[in-house]
């Protein structure tokens, strides 16, 4: 949660102890034009902190903060437009805001803009540009971007194949806690015969990743030539 620049020093404590009061405080500052408060208020409405979830209010405040130049708000407005939070889906406009966020230096904006470029969603597919923005985000320490950039180096997309660089990025992504990065680094460990270490990482993925990803992972583990991985799939499926 981003707190407002003008909030009292005890705002984080207030947010934990009295979310509705924190919401009111942010709303007063947001109405006064404070972009950080507008961003934080939008996030509270999006997540339902101190209020009922309200996608329309979230989009409204993200839009105000974005127009005040807040890079993260630009990214969040893109997310609203891409996912239909608080209004219609508009992939083209989402791509515009992701690009704005990326160009304003936001790592999440870079990551999301790279994604839409790679997939051609709302913008013409451009894998070279996607490689550029994944690289920029990874340089800033963005765990998810590290994983996807690792694939570019593993498979030689838009760059020479570099297995060592790919492994380095997968490890970095795993250290950031990204579930895809954990899986990719577990695969590297498995290839190196470090099965127990791989299992430890995969248990984390099975416990925390989205259900669709977990289901696919269980199927893959169930077909592994390593008995420990097959057993892990069975145990976690119970």
C-alpha positions in Angstrom: 0.0 0.0 0.0 1.4 3.4 -1.0 0.7 6.1 1.6 0.2 9.7 0.9 3.1 12.2 1.1 1.0 14.4 3.3 -0.3 11.7 5.6 0.5 11.8 9.3 3.5 9.9 10.5 1.2 7.3 12.1 -0.7 6.5 8.9 0.6 2.9 8.5 -0.5 2.2 12.1 -3.8 3.8 11.5 -4.2 1.8 8.3 -3.8 -1.4 10.4 -6.0 -0.4 13.3 -8.7 1.7 11.7 -8.9 1.2 7.9 -12.2 3.2 7.4 -10.6 6.2 9.1 -7.5 5.8 7.0 -9.7 5.7 3.9 -11.4 8.9 5.0 -8.0 10.6 5.6 -6.8 9.6 2.1 -10.0 10.8 0.5 -9.6 14.2 2.0 -6.1 14.5 0.6 -7.1 12.9 -2.7 -9.8 15.5 -3.2 -7.2 18.2 -2.5 -5.2 16.9 -5.5 -2.5 14.9 -3.8 -1.5 12.2 -6.4 0.0 9.8 -3.8 -3.2 9.9 -1.9 -5.2 9.3 -5.0 -3.1 6.2 -5.9 -3.4 4.8 -2.3 -7.1 5.5 -2.3 -7.6 3.7 -5.6 -5.7 0.7 -4.2 -7.9 0.6 -1.1 -11.1 0.7 -3.2 -9.6 -2.0 -5.5 -8.7 -4.3 -2.6 -11.7 -3.5 -0.3 -9.6 -2.1 2.5 -11.7 0.0 4.9 -14.6 -0.2 2.5 -16.4 -2.6 0.1 -14.5 -3.3 -3.1 -15.4 -0.8 -5.7 -13.7 -1.1 -9.1 -15.3 2.1 -10.4 -13.9 4.2 -7.6 -10.5 2.5 -7.9 -10.4 3.3 -11.6 -11.5 6.9 -11.0 -8.8 7.6 -8.5 -6.1 5.8 -10.5 -7.0 7.9 -13.5 -6.7 11.1 -11.5 -3.3 10.1 -10.1 -2.1 9.1 -13.6 -3.1 12.4 -15.0 -1.0 14.0 -12.2 2.0 12.1 -13.4 2.2 9.2 -11.0 3.9 6.3 -12.8 2.4 3.5 -10.6 -1.1 5.0 -11.0 -0.5 4.9 -14.8 0.3 1.2 -14.5 -2.8 0.5 -12.3 -5.0 2.4 -14.7 -3.7 0.1 -17.4 -4.5 -2.9 -15.2 -8.1 -1.7 -14.7 -8.5 -1.2 -18.5 -7.0 -4.6 -19.3 -9.0 -6.6 -16.7 -12.2 -4.7 -16.8 -12.0 -3.5 -13.2 -14.6 -0.7 -12.8 -15.5 -0.5 -16.4 -15.1 -1.9 -19.9 -12.0 -3.7 -21.1 -9.9 -1.6 -23.4 -6.7 -3.4 -24.3 -5.5 -0.6 -26.7 -5.8 2.1 -24.0 -4.3 -0.2 -21.4 -1.2 -0.6 -23.6 -1.0 3.2 -23.9 -1.0 3.6 -20.1 1.5 0.8 -19.6 3.8 2.5 -22.0 3.4 5.8 -20.2 4.1 4.1 -16.9 7.2 2.3 -18.4 8.6 5.6 -19.8 8.1 7.3 -16.5 10.3 4.6 -14.9 7.9 2.3 -13.1 9.1 -1.3 -13.1 5.6 -2.8 -13.1 4.7 -0.6 -16.0 7.8 -1.9 -17.9 6.8 -5.5 -17.1 3.2 -5.1 -18.1 4.1 -3.2 -21.3 6.6 -5.9 -22.2 3.9 -8.5 -21.7 1.4 -6.8 -24.1 4.1 -6.3 -26.6 5.1 -9.9 -26.5 1.5 -11.1 -26.8 0.3 -8.4 -29.2 -2.6 -7.5 -26.9 -3.8 -4.0 -27.6 -0.7 -3.2 -29.6 1.2 -4.7 -32.5 3.3 -7.7 -31.3 6.9 -6.7 -31.1 9.1 -9.2 -29.3 12.2 -7.1 -29.7 10.6 -4.2 -27.9 9.3 -6.7 -25.3 12.9 -7.9 -24.7 13.9 -4.3 -24.2 11.3 -3.6 -21.6 11.7 -6.9 -19.8 15.4 -6.1 -19.6 14.8 -2.6 -18.2 12.4 -4.0 -15.5 14.8 -6.8 -14.6 17.6 -4.3 -14.1 15.4 -2.6 -11.5 15.0 -6.0 -9.7 11.6 -7.0 -10.9 11.3 -10.7 -10.2 8.6 -11.6 -12.7 10.5 -9.7 -15.5 13.6 -11.7 -14.6 11.8 -14.9 -15.3 10.5 -13.9 -18.7 13.8 -12.4 -19.6 15.4 -15.7 -18.7 13.3 -17.4 -21.3 14.6 -15.0 -24.0 18.2 -16.0 -23.1 17.3 -19.7 -22.7 15.6 -20.0 -26.2 17.6 -17.3 -28.0 14.7 -14.9 -28.6 15.9 -11.5 -29.9 19.3 -12.3 -28.5 22.0 -15.0 -28.7 21.1 -18.0 -26.5 23.0 -17.8 -23.2 22.1 -20.6 -20.8 24.3 -19.3 -18.0 22.5 -15.9 -18.2 19.2 -17.6 -18.3 20.0 -19.6 -15.1 21.2 -16.4 -13.4 17.9 -14.7 -14.1 15.9 -17.7 -13.0 17.7 -17.8 -9.8 17.2 -14.1 -9.3 13.5 -14.4 -10.0 13.3 -17.3 -7.5 15.1 -15.3 -4.8 12.4 -12.6 -5.4 9.7 -15.2 -4.7 8.1 -15.2 -8.1 6.4 -18.6 -8.6 7.4 -18.9 -12.2 10.9 -18.1 -11.3 10.8 -20.7 -8.5 9.7 -23.3 -11.0 12.3 -22.5 -13.6 15.1 -22.5 -11.0 13.8 -25.8 -9.6 14.1 -27.2 -13.1 17.7 -26.0 -13.2 18.4 -27.6 -9.8 16.7 -30.9 -11.0 19.0 -31.0 -14.0 22.0 -30.6 -11.6 20.7 -33.5 -9.5 19.8 -31.3 -6.6 16.4 -32.9 -6.2 15.7 -32.1 -2.6 16.4 -28.4 -3.1 14.1 -28.4 -6.1 11.4 -30.1 -4.1 11.6 -27.4 -1.4 11.1 -24.7 -4.0 8.2 -26.6 -5.7 6.4 -27.0 -2.4 6.4 -23.2 -2.1 4.9 -22.9 -5.6 2.2 -25.5 -4.9 1.2 -23.7 -1.7 1.1 -20.2 -3.1 0.7 -20.1 -6.9 -2.7 -19.6 -8.7 -4.8 -22.7 -8.9 -4.5 -23.0 -12.7 -0.7 -22.9 -12.5 -0.7 -25.4 -9.6 -2.9 -27.9 -11.6 -0.6 -27.8 -14.6 2.5 -28.1 -12.4 1.0 -31.2 -10.6 0.4 -32.9 -14.0 4.0 -32.1 -15.1 5.5 -33.4 -11.8 3.4 -36.5 -12.0 5.2 -37.4 -15.3 8.7 -36.7 -14.0 11.3 -39.5 -14.2 12.3 -38.6 -10.6 10.3 -40.4 -7.9 10.7 -37.6 -5.4 8.9 -35.2 -7.8 6.2 -37.7 -8.6 5.7 -38.2 -4.8 5.5 -34.4 -4.3 2.8 -34.1 -6.9 0.7 -36.8 -5.2 1.3 -35.5 -1.7 0.3 -31.9 -2.5 -2.8 -33.1 -4.5 -4.4 -34.6 -1.4 
